[in-house]
């Protein structure tokens, strides 16, 4: 069941390009919620949140949704204190689209509702038009940021990419790259190859992509996505959100209020340092707690969904983890 009915429970869109599928069927408005696009009394709104990794023109649309949508984008951290940035009712037949200039580091709140009381399946798409400040070659490059907000793309080869300050967007693309952020909030995407990615401070978004990557957050509240391959992920400090993706992944949690995503499919996670007083699991793929089973093993606790091994949680006991309060649905 989708949980982003309320503003405080918004789902995240991540990076410079992202899509989400959801629904607003059965959703309700909240006291103090604005009228989205001027035609949607707050009856059935669903909420997303997006932090701009770089400045530039961003386009958000609901193309592919199966009902008459409305779309509005705001800034602000409280429902009763939002400032509208852009809104639209009908752009493509009955779907909606907005474009505006985003500012690096700013968080935008996105509401999808419907004309009058319309509801249905939501297809939400976001694309930020990036202007690259540096682009590498097909070889192995050494690319260094300026200290400002840089957008760097490595292309092929085994590249060394350093952000060197600012809110940077760093793409490794092909090759086995070493990519280092700095002290502010960066977006780093390793792309293909087995990359080494270091956030190095700030609240970063770190994406491994394909290959067997080593990804390390730092003291900030990081979003870490492993992607394909057998990844090794270190959360370190902060309240991190970790989705290791497919493959046989090793995940080492930090000391904050960490969320680890569990999904069905190829591979499983070996989760280390899971503290029941701090960390939680988020179930993907429509899983429910009732589908889970917990079995003690030599390595820790095996968590299954039916016969699919989702994770092995080291240093824990099944009797401790078999608790619905440790899971987000």
N, C-alpha and C positions, 0 to 999 in steps of 0.2 A: 504494500500500500504506500502511495506517495505521501511524503510528510511535509512538503513545502507549501502548505495551505497558508500558514501564518508568516508574516514578515520576519519574525525572529528565527524561523526554521528554514530560511532560504537555502537552496542548493547553490553550489559554486560552479561557475563557468571558469575555465582555466586557460591561460595563455593567450596567444594572438589569434587562435582559430579554434573554435569548439562548437559542439552541437549537443543538444539534449532532447530526449523524448519524455513526455510526461502526460498528465491529464489534469483537468480542473473539475472533473465530474464529482459532485458532492462537496466541493469546496465552498467556503463561506468568506464573507468580508469580516473586517475587524473594526471596532470603534476608532474613529479618527483617520481611517484609511481614505485616501483621495479617490476621486472619480477618474478612472484611467481613460485617457484620451477624450474625456468629456462625454463619453457615451456609455460608460460602464459603471453604473453604481456598484460599489464594492461588494459584489455578490459571490463571485466564483474565482477570485484571483489566485494565481500561483506565482511564487516568488523565486527569483534567482539573484545571485550576486556575482559581480565581476570586478576584479582589481586590474586596472590597465597596466600592463607590463611596460608600455612605452607610449609616448604621445603620438597621435595620428588620427586619421579618420576611421571610425569604426562603424560597421553596418550590422544591425541586428534585425532579424526577420523571423516570421512564423510560417514561412512557406513550407508546405507539406502538411500543415495542420488540417484537420477534417471538419472544422467549423468556422464560424464568423468570429475571428479573434479581434481583440484590441491589445495594444502594446504601449507601455510607458516606461521611461527610464528616469531615474531620480538620483540625486545625491542626498546624503544624510544618513544618520545612524539610528534614528527613531522614527516610527511610523507617523507620528503627529508633527514631525518637523522635517518633511521631505521637500526638496526643491526639484521641480520638474526640469529635465534637460531636453527631452524629446518625447513625442507621443504620436501615435497613428492608429487609425481605425482600419480603413481599407486601402491597400496599396496594390496588391495582386489579387484581383477579384475580391474574395472575402478575407484574405490574409493581410498581415500588417508588416511594415518595414520602417525603420528609422535609421538615419545616419547623423553622426555628430563628431566633433573633434574631441577626443579623449585626452586627458592629461595623465602622464605617467604617475603611478602610485595612488591615483584616486580610485576609490571603490564606488561602483555604480550599482544601484538597486533596480532590478528589472521585474516588472509586473506584467503577466499575461492574463488577460481576462477575456470576456466575450461581449459582443454587441448585445445590449439589454441583458438577458440571462442565458446567453448561449454557452454551451459547454461541449467538450470533446477532447480528442487527442491533440496534444501540443507537440509540434516540431519547432524547436527554437535553435536558431543558427546565429553565430557571431563570427565576424571576420574583421580583423584590424589590419589596415593597409600600412605595412611597415616600410620605413625609409632606412635602408641600410647605410651605416656610416663607414663600415669596412666590409669588404668581401674578399675571401681568400682565393686561392688557386686550386687546381687539381692536385697539387703537391702538398707537402707538409709545411704548413705556415706557422709563424709566430705572430699572433695578432693581439695587440694590447689596446685596451680602452683608454680614453682621454681623461678620465676622472669625472666626466659629465655623464649624461644618459646616452649610452652607446647602444647601437644595434649592429651586431657583428655576426657574419655567417662564414663558416670555415670551408665549405665545399668538400672536395676530396682530400685524401692524405691524412696523416696522423698529426693533427694540429695541436698547438699550445695556444689557448685563448684565455686571456686575463681581462676581467672587467675593469679593475682598478678604480672602483668608486662609482657613485651614481646608481640610478635604477637602470640596470643594463638588461638587454635581451641578447643572449649568446646561443648561437646554433652551431653545433659541431658538424652536422650532416654526415658524410661518409668518413670512413677511417676510424682508428682507435685514438680518440682525442682526450686531451687533458684540459678541462675547462674549469676555471676558477672564478667565482663571484667575488664580491668584496663585502663591505660592511653594511650596505643597504639592501633593499629588497630586489632581487634579480630573478629573471626568468631564464633558465638554462635548459636547453634541449639537446641531448647528445646525438640524436638521430641514429643512423645505422652504425654498426661497429661496437666494439667493447670499450666503453668510455669510462674515464674517471672524472667525477663531477663533485666539486666542493662548493657549498653555499657560502661559507666563510662569514657568517653574520647576516643580520637582517632577516626578515620574513620572506623566504625565497620560495619559488616554484621550481622544482628540480625534476626533470623528465629524462629517463634513461633512453627511451626508444628501443630499437632493436639491439641485439647483442647482450653479452654478459657484462653488465655495468657495475661499477662501484660508485655509490652515491652517498654523500655525507652532508647532512644538514649541520646547523650550528646552534647558536643560542636563540634564534628567532622561532616564530611559529611557522614552520615550513609545510608546504604541500609537496610530497615526494611520490612520484609515479614511476615504477620500474619499467613498465612496458614488457616487451618480449625478452626471452632469454633468462638465464639463471643469474639473478642480480644479488649483490650484497649491499644492504642499505643500513646506514647508521643515522638514527634520528638525532642523537646527541641532545642538547637542551631544547626547551620550548615545547609548546603544545602543538605537536605535529599531526598531520593527516597523511597516512601512508597507505598507498595501494601498490603492491609490488608487481601486479600484472600477472602474466602467464610465466611458466617456467618454475624451476625448483629454486626458490629464493631464500636467502638468509637475511632476517630482519632483526636489527639490534635497536631496541627502543631507548629513548633518553629518559629524562627525569620528569618531564611535564605530563600534562593531561593528554595523552596520545590516543588517536583513533586509528585502528588498523582495519582495513577493508578485507573481508573474506568473500571470495567468489568461487563458484564452481568452474570446472574446466580443467585444462591441462596444467599440471604442476600443483605444488602446495608450498606453503610458507613454513620455515623454521623460525619461530618467533622467540626471541630472547629478551630477558629483562621485563617481562610483562608483570606489572604490579596491579593487583586487583583493586587497590585503593586509588589508582590514578588512571589506568588505561581502560579503554573499551574497544570492543569489536563492532564494526558496522557490517551488516549483512547486505550483500549485493545480489543481483540476479533474482530478486523477488523472494529470497529465502525467508523463512520464518524460524523462530526459535524452536518450534515444535518439531522441525525437520532435523534438528541437530542431535548428535550423540557424542558422548565424551568417554574416552577410554584411556586409562593410565597405561603408559609404556615405559621402556627403559630410557627414552629421550625426554619424556615429559607427558603431556596430555595430547592425545590425538583427537582432533575435532572432525567429525564426519557429517556430511549431509547425505543421508542414505548411505551408499557405498563409496562416495566421493570424499577423499581425504582433503580437507581444506587447509589444515594447519597442524603443526606439532608445536606445542607451547612448552618450552623448556622450563624446568624448575617449578612446575605447578602440579596440582592434583585435580583430578576430575571433579571431586566433590566441591572444590572452590570455584571452578569455571562453569559448572552447571547451574548458572544463575542468570536469569533473563535480564537482571539489572546491569549486567556487564555488556549488554548487546544493544545496538541501535538498529532500528528496522527502517 
